[in-house]
Amino acid sequence: MPAPHIRPATAEDLAFIVNLIEADGMVGSTEDTANPQGPGYMAALAAIEADPNQLLLIAELDGQPVGTFQLTFTPGISRKGAWRCTIEGVHVSPEHRNKKIGETMMVWAVETARARNCVMVQLTSNKARTNAHRFYNRLGFKQSHEGFKLMLG
């Protein structure tokens, strides 16, 4: 199988992205699959596109989207003013899993972080996604921190 091509997401990709997030079935999902180009999604995409420290990406095979992920580049005071890259929203369509697409996406993310002089790549993963945890561990990621969230509404 050929390696997927990684490219920036566009408004035309929003239906794919929203449906893929919903298909992963995380508890409490509030995705609007009936209106994936609604004002909230479009505003978020516009903000991502306008920020040079944000990348919303699509992995595609033969011109068809098969995965998505987002990179956020953050400067910090710790580690002598180092930058870090956060990987979020990693999803591969169910019919394309276990075909090295996710691995290609993660390698692309790490290489991009290195090219931007980041000192680390970090991510969080829902505790229920044990298959994803095995995947990240296999790629060399270590479970070093506990994450916390406070929902605001």
LINDAWO-V526910 format. One record per backbone hydrogen bond with DSSP energy under -0.5 kcal/mol. CO is the residue of the C=O (numbers start at 1). NH is the residue of the N-H. E is the energy in kcal/mol with one decimal. If there is no record, write none. Layout:
BEGIN
<<CO/NH/E> <CO/NH/E>>
END
This chain:
BEGIN
<<5/60/-2.7> <7/58/-3.1> <10/13/-1.8> <11/14/-1.3> <13/17/-2.5> <14/18/-3.1> <15/19/-2.4> <16/20/-2.2> <17/21/-2.4> <18/22/-2.3> <19/23/-2.4> <20/24/-1.2> <21/26/-0.5> <22/25/-1.7> <26/29/-1.7> <31/33/-1.0> <32/35/-1.2> <33/36/-0.5> <35/38/-1.8> <38/42/-2.5> <39/43/-2.4> <40/44/-2.2> <41/45/-2.5> <42/46/-2.4> <43/47/-2.3> <44/48/-2.4> <45/49/-2.8> <46/50/-1.8> <47/51/-0.8> <48/51/-0.9> <50/52/-0.6> <51/54/-1.8> <53/73/-2.6> <55/57/-0.6> <55/71/-2.8> <56/9/-3.1> <57/69/-1.5> <58/7/-2.4> <58/60/-0.5> <59/66/-3.5> <59/67/-1.5> <60/5/-2.8> <61/64/-2.3> <64/61/-2.5> <66/93/-2.8> <67/59/-2.4> <68/91/-2.5> <69/57/-3.2> <70/88/-2.8> <71/55/-2.3> <72/74/-0.5> <72/86/-3.0> <74/84/-2.2> <77/81/-1.7> <78/82/-1.3> <82/76/-1.0> <83/119/-2.9> <83/120/-0.6> <84/74/-2.8> <85/122/-2.9> <86/72/-2.2> <86/88/-0.5> <87/124/-0.6> <88/70/-2.9> <89/91/-0.6> <91/68/-2.6> <93/96/-2.4> <94/97/-1.1> <96/99/-0.6> <100/104/-2.1> <101/105/-2.3> <102/106/-2.4> <103/107/-2.6> <104/108/-2.3> <105/109/-2.3> <106/110/-2.5> <107/111/-2.6> <108/112/-2.3> <109/113/-2.4> <110/114/-2.5> <111/115/-2.3> <112/116/-1.3> <113/118/-2.6> <114/117/-2.0> <117/83/-0.6> <120/85/-2.3> <122/87/-2.8> <126/129/-2.1> <128/130/-1.6> <129/133/-1.8> <130/134/-2.0> <131/135/-2.0> <132/136/-2.7> <133/137/-2.5> <134/138/-2.4> <135/139/-1.3> <136/141/-2.3> <137/140/-1.7> <142/144/-1.5>>
END
